[in-house]
Amino acid sequence: MSVRRRTLAAIAAAAGLLVAGGANAQAVKELRIGYQPSPIQDASIAMFETWGAKNGIKIVKVPNSYGVYVEKMTASLTSNSDQYDVIWHNDDWGQLWAHLLEPTDDVPGLQFAEKWGMDKVVFGNAQGQNTVVPMGQTFSVFFYRSDLVQPNEVPKTLAEVVDMSKKLQAANKVKFGYVGAMSMNNSWFSWFWSMWGNNCDVLMPFYERDNKVLAQNGWKSGLAEPCMKQTAEYWWDAINTHKISPRGMPAYDRNEANAVFMAGDAAFTVADSLWWGTFNDPAKSKVVGKVAAARFPLGPNRQKNFAWDDIWGWAIPKSISPERKALAKQMLGAMMMDEEGQMKLWKATGAPPPNTQFWDKIAAQDPFMKLLKEAALDSPDKVRGAYYFPQWPAVHKAFNDTVTKAVTGKREDIGKVLADGAPLVTKAATP
């Protein structure tokens, strides 16, 4: 079937869902959105508001702080509250909520979502049904200052990040070489990418996401492995010895790290690709037009490039009324098929939109999307960011507490700190 025919079929399905909702769905006059303000969520909600204006539905936005989001939403879901009709969903807590969410396989346009991110291992419930509708791809890339570093000079290894940073600092070009978030729920932008880049992972076997295999291996932590000690020592040295990174970086969240980069005070950072639009917003950034992106630098234990590619999405609480569920699915289906809105989302954020039918069209017009396709979206070697069991938030915290202690203590104690933390990660992972 041609793209045009598939699109028409999806639109017809959306129309059928609207009819199926009947008068009851039409009687619902508002939909309440629980979310955490960010460029991609704001852009996605803009599509909701456009749809709502056309259909006489008020979109009520209920923002929540990132630091408490999972806790608050989990409490709302487990109490069978009808506080929210649609909520931000993430692979980090995909399995934590799967049994509390409405299946979404019948949402029109979902067949055009990217298959890696939508794998049932991530968001599927016990019945094998999906529980998410993507708002867009969210993955990180290595951003660098294109006015300071030529493409052939971009660091390809962690050691080269240090060398180039020192060179730029010595020339008074920047205050810091690298800045990235390290605090809990933000450690993707330092610990995780560099850990994978040095051929390490939180649990063993490395990069395994099959829970049966992880259980058979005793939920063994990777914290005590030599590659993890190397990674922790790298960051300790970056902060304390080489001083290419801010002293306070272990406590930075993504907004604090991005602020340093956008102020022009750092040459390199790792951030979600969706920050591309903000980095190039004259109202917020001093490095507009001076930013480019590349593949992750690699540590001594890895020779092959890799990509980290996940999705952010929307979910519908199982506890709300059938009428609200029907209307929420109509809205999410309309978003999936809204080409104009998705093009706006791409231009505002740099996040590939949820409908993959539009990707090649964007890549033909935009060099950044072409780069993202080459570096991540089309990469044969991908890493999944989170683990997909309900205990993952506790595992993540145990891991992050340990590596933070390692990098903020004495260098000679790093090995012991990691070894002491390893059983805590295993304990958190064990059902």
Residue pairs with C-beta under 8 A, 6 or more apart in sequence:
1 9
3 357
6 111
6 112
6 357
7 337
7 357
10 108
10 109
10 111
10 112
10 333
10 336
10 337
11 108
11 337
13 108
13 333
14 108
14 109
14 330
14 333
14 334
14 337
17 106
17 108
17 326
17 329
17 330
17 333
18 25
18 330
20 326
21 323
21 326
21 327
21 330
24 322
24 323
24 326
25 323
25 326
25 327
25 330
27 323
28 57
28 323
28 324
28 327
29 56
29 57
29 58
30 57
30 58
30 59
30 60
31 48
31 52
31 57
31 58
31 59
31 60
31 85
31 86
31 324
31 327
31 328
31 331
32 60
32 62
32 83
32 84
32 85
32 86
33 45
33 48
33 59
33 60
33 61
33 62
33 84
33 85
33 86
33 87
34 62
34 64
34 73
34 76
34 83
34 84
34 86
34 87
34 88
35 41
35 45
35 61
35 62
35 63
35 64
35 87
35 88
36 63
36 64
36 65
36 66
36 69
36 88
37 63
38 274
39 274
39 275
39 277
39 278
39 348
39 349
39 351
40 135
40 136
40 138
40 272
40 274
40 312
40 345
40 349
40 351
41 88
41 135
41 312
42 348
43 344
43 345
43 348
43 349
43 351
44 135
44 136
44 314
44 335
44 345
45 59
45 61
46 341
46 344
46 345
47 334
47 335
47 338
47 341
47 342
47 344
47 345
48 59
48 86
48 331
48 335
49 59
50 338
50 341
51 57
51 331
51 334
51 335
51 338
52 58
52 59
52 331
55 330
57 327
57 331
62 83
62 84
64 72
64 73
66 185
66 253
67 185
67 253
69 88
70 92
70 93
70 96
70 393
73 84
73 87
73 97
74 93
74 96
74 97
76 83
76 84
76 317
77 97
77 100
77 101
77 317
77 318
77 319
78 100
80 319
81 317
81 319
82 317
82 319
82 320
82 321
82 324
84 317
84 320
85 316
85 317
85 320
85 324
85 327
85 328
86 314
86 315
86 316
86 328
86 331
86 332
87 314
87 315
87 316
87 317
88 135
88 312
88 313
88 314
88 315
89 97
89 101
89 123
89 131
89 132
89 312
89 313
89 314
89 315
90 312
90 313
90 386
91 117
91 122
91 123
91 310
91 311
91 384
91 385
91 386
91 388
92 385
92 386
92 392
92 393
92 396
93 386
93 392
93 393
94 122
94 123
94 131
94 132
94 386
94 388
95 122
95 388
95 389
95 390
95 392
96 390
96 392
96 393
97 131
97 315
98 123
98 124
98 125
98 126
98 131
99 125
99 126
100 317
100 318
100 319
101 125
101 131
101 132
101 315
101 316
101 317
101 318
102 131
102 315
102 316
102 317
102 318
102 320
102 325
102 328
103 125
103 127
103 129
103 130
103 131
104 110
104 129
104 130
104 131
104 132
104 133
104 315
104 316
104 329
104 332
105 129
105 130
106 329
107 133
107 329
107 332
107 333
107 336
108 333
108 336
108 337
109 333
109 335
109 336
109 337
109 355
110 118
110 130
110 133
110 333
110 336
112 336
112 354
112 355
112 356
112 357
113 133
113 134
113 311
113 336
113 354
113 355
113 356
114 134
114 137
114 311
114 352
114 354
114 356
114 377
116 309
116 382
117 134
117 137
117 309
117 310
117 311
118 130
118 132
118 134
118 311
120 128
120 130
121 209
121 210
121 388
122 132
122 310
122 384
122 388
123 130
123 131
123 132
123 313
124 130
124 131
125 131
131 315
132 311
132 313
132 314
132 315
133 313
133 314
133 315
133 332
133 335
133 336
133 354
134 311
134 312
134 313
134 314
134 354
135 311
135 312
135 313
135 314
135 335
135 354
136 274
136 311
136 312
136 345
136 349
136 351
136 352
136 353
136 354
137 273
137 309
137 310
137 311
137 351
137 352
137 354
137 377
138 272
138 273
138 274
138 310
138 311
138 312
138 351
139 272
139 273
139 307
139 308
139 309
139 310
139 376
140 188
140 189
140 193
140 270
140 271
140 272
140 273
140 308
141 270
141 271
141 273
141 293
141 294
141 295
141 296
141 372
141 375
141 376
142 154
142 268
142 270
142 293
142 294
142 295
142 296
142 297
143 261
143 268
143 269
143 270
143 271
143 275
143 279
143 291
143 292
143 293
144 154
144 267
144 268
144 291
144 292
144 293
144 294
145 174
145 264
145 267
145 268
145 287
145 290
145 291
146 290
146 291
146 292
147 287
147 290
148 168
148 173
148 174
148 267
148 290
149 164
149 168
149 267
151 292
151 294
153 164
154 292
154 294
155 161
155 163
155 164
155 268
155 297
156 295
156 297
156 298
157 297
157 298
157 299
157 300
158 194
158 197
158 198
158 234
158 297
158 298
158 299
158 300
159 300
160 297
161 177
161 178
161 244
161 268
161 297
162 177
162 237
162 238
162 242
162 244
164 177
164 267
164 268
165 174
165 176
165 177
165 178
165 242
165 244
165 267
165 268
166 177
166 242
166 244
168 174
168 177
168 267
169 175
169 176
169 177
169 243
169 244
173 267
174 264
174 265
174 266
174 267
175 265
175 266
176 244
176 245
176 246
176 260
176 265
176 266
176 267
177 238
177 242
177 244
177 245
177 266
177 267
177 268
178 238
178 244
178 245
178 266
178 267
178 268
178 269
179 245
179 246
179 249
179 252
179 257
179 260
179 261
179 265
179 266
179 268
179 269
180 189
180 190
180 245
180 249
180 252
180 257
180 269
180 270
180 271
181 187
181 188
181 189
181 190
181 252
181 253
181 254
181 256
181 257
182 189
182 190
182 191
182 235
182 249
182 250
182 251
182 252
182 404
182 407
183 250
183 251
183 252
183 253
183 400
183 404
184 396
184 397
184 400
184 401
184 404
185 253
185 396
186 252
186 253
186 254
186 257
187 400
187 403
188 270
188 308
188 385
189 254
189 257
189 269
189 270
189 271
190 235
190 249
190 270
191 231
191 235
191 400
191 403
192 308
192 385
193 270
193 296
193 308
194 231
194 234
194 235
194 296
194 299
195 201
195 202
195 227
195 228
195 231
196 207
196 296
196 302
196 306
196 308
196 383
197 296
197 297
197 298
197 299
197 302
197 306
198 227
198 230
198 231
198 234
198 298
198 299
198 300
198 301
198 302
199 206
199 227
199 299
199 301
199 302
200 206
200 222
200 225
200 227
200 228
200 231
200 301
201 207
201 208
201 222
202 221
202 222
202 223
202 387
202 395
202 396
202 399
202 425
203 214
203 217
203 219
203 220
203 221
203 222
203 387
203 395
203 425
203 429
204 217
204 220
204 221
204 222
204 225
205 213
205 217
206 222
207 383
207 384
208 214
208 217
209 384
209 387
209 388
211 388
211 389
214 387
214 389
214 429
215 431
218 426
219 425
219 426
219 429
219 430
220 426
221 399
221 421
221 422
221 423
221 425
221 426
221 429
222 228
222 422
223 399
223 402
223 403
223 418
223 419
223 421
223 422
223 425
224 418
224 419
224 422
227 299
227 301
228 418
229 414
229 415
229 418
230 299
230 300
230 301
231 299
232 403
232 406
232 407
232 414
232 418
233 411
233 414
234 299
235 245
235 407
236 406
236 407
236 411
236 414
237 411
238 244
238 245
239 245
239 246
239 247
239 249
239 250
239 407
240 247
240 411
246 252
246 260
249 257
250 404
250 407
250 408
254 271
254 272
257 269
257 271
258 269
258 271
258 275
258 278
258 279
260 266
260 269
261 269
261 271
261 279
261 287
262 278
262 279
262 284
262 285
262 286
262 287
263 286
264 286
264 287
270 296
272 351
273 293
273 350
273 351
273 352
273 372
273 376
274 349
274 350
274 351
275 349
275 350
276 291
276 293
276 349
276 350
276 351
276 368
277 347
277 348
277 349
277 350
278 284
278 285
278 349
279 285
279 287
279 288
279 291
280 288
280 289
280 291
281 288
282 288
293 368
293 371
293 372
293 375
294 375
295 305
295 307
295 375
296 305
296 306
296 308
298 305
304 381
305 375
305 379
305 381
306 379
306 381
306 382
306 383
307 375
307 376
307 377
307 379
307 381
307 382
307 383
308 376
308 382
308 383
308 384
308 385
309 376
309 377
309 379
309 382
310 384
310 385
310 386
311 354
313 354
314 332
316 325
316 328
316 329
316 332
320 328
335 341
335 354
336 354
336 355
337 355
339 355
339 358
342 353
342 354
342 355
342 358
343 353
343 358
343 362
345 351
345 353
346 352
346 353
346 358
346 362
346 366
346 369
350 368
350 372
352 359
352 362
352 369
352 372
352 377
353 359
353 362
359 369
359 373
359 377
362 369
363 369
363 370
363 373
376 382
386 392
386 396
387 395
387 429
389 429
389 431
391 428
391 429
391 430
391 431
394 428
394 429
395 425
395 428
395 429
397 428
398 421
398 424
398 425
398 427
398 428
399 421
399 425
401 421
401 424
402 417
402 418
402 420
402 421
402 422
402 424
402 425
403 418
403 421
405 417
405 421
406 413
406 414
406 417
406 418
406 421
407 414
409 417
